[in-house]
Amino acid sequence: MAMKFGWLTLALSPTPDEDAVRIEEQIAQVCAAESLGFNDVWLTEHYFTGESVYNDALLFASALTMRTTRIRIGFAVIQMPFHHPIRLAVQLALLDNLSNGRIDVGIGKGSVYNEYEFVGHGLRSNDSRARMEEAIEVLERAWRETPFVYEGKYFNLRVPELRPRPVQQPGPPIWRSVISPASFTECGRLGIPILTARLPVERIKERWALYEAGLAEGGHDEPTRERLLAQAALWRNVYVAESDAQAEDEISKLLLRTRAHMMHVRHEYNPVDFVIDPVMLNPWTNPAVGDAEALAFVLATGSLFGSPARVREQVAALRDVGVRHLLCQTGFGDMSHEQNLLSMRRFGEQVMPAFQ
């Protein structure tokens, strides 16, 4: 069974003085991903702390459309409450034209950990789900309806016509990030493409089966079901070194530095009245859990690492439980450009060909 590989960026610029260089490096990494044969690139959206160094994923994507020709450009994910849905609909339609129909739109209600991102946009997260649901409806209908009239809780709109029209009709695919079993079934029923992250191998088969059952329940035809199953994407940290020991040592250091930054900014910038929903915490994101336990958890459930031979075995294990689209995060924290490219090349040249 052939697999498709995506490349995902969540790279940190450690100081404002490095931002310009890091942004250039990100563009070079995307170009490298295209030349190595990755199928798609996925941009994350975070603000104010140097994570997602470009901050504005939409504007950054427009630069990528000019520097690439084949690779699809996705968002994992757009934080919906931070965007006016009509402006977002126009920006995505323009991106779809600039890229000749290569845009994929992952959407979410915003970070569950970084309340400071909401505060920085003059919001709080308590109504983020309601805002997102309304904004999605506006986004999808604005691409389809001319004229478009909408009356809701957050938006009252009258749009003569949305221009330009997207190349992909009725608009770029809108993906959902899913975690709970019920979400897999629901997205299947609605025929929505899905992304998921830190899911252990032993859970994947049952979650994919729930998605497949949802697709059948939704009455989608065979080609649609097949396409959506092949697209369903799993996100993993990926690090390939010359030896297993070197890979484990290097990715461990990078991940622990990344976690230290993550905990520091949340402690420093989240408002004192903000409490993370305990249901959302895992050993990696829970500040009460020590580094050793957190690292063991993230290496076991969210990471592929080792020599090319070992990583091929790990990818094969995912393929064998039904994964056909793997999103590879190859950059961690303030990792150097050179180190990232070396790992990407090893993966692209010594791992990917075994699955195509």
Secondary structure as UniProt FT lines:
FT   STRAND          4..9
FT   STRAND          11..12
FT   HELIX           16..18
FT   HELIX           19..36
FT   STRAND          40..43
FT   TURN            53..54
FT   HELIX           57..67
FT   STRAND          72..79
FT   HELIX           80..82
FT   HELIX           85..98
FT   TURN            99..100
FT   STRAND          103..108
FT   HELIX           115..120
FT   TURN            121..122
FT   HELIX           125..127
FT   HELIX           128..144
FT   STRAND          148..151
FT   STRAND          156..159
FT   STRAND          174..177
FT   HELIX           181..190
FT   STRAND          194..196
FT   HELIX           201..217
FT   TURN            218..219
FT   HELIX           222..231
FT   STRAND          233..240
FT   HELIX           244..269
FT   TURN            272..273
FT   HELIX           278..280
FT   TURN            283..285
FT   TURN            287..288
FT   HELIX           291..302
FT   STRAND          303..306
FT   HELIX           308..320
FT   TURN            321..322
FT   STRAND          325..329
FT   HELIX           337..350
FT   HELIX           352..355
//
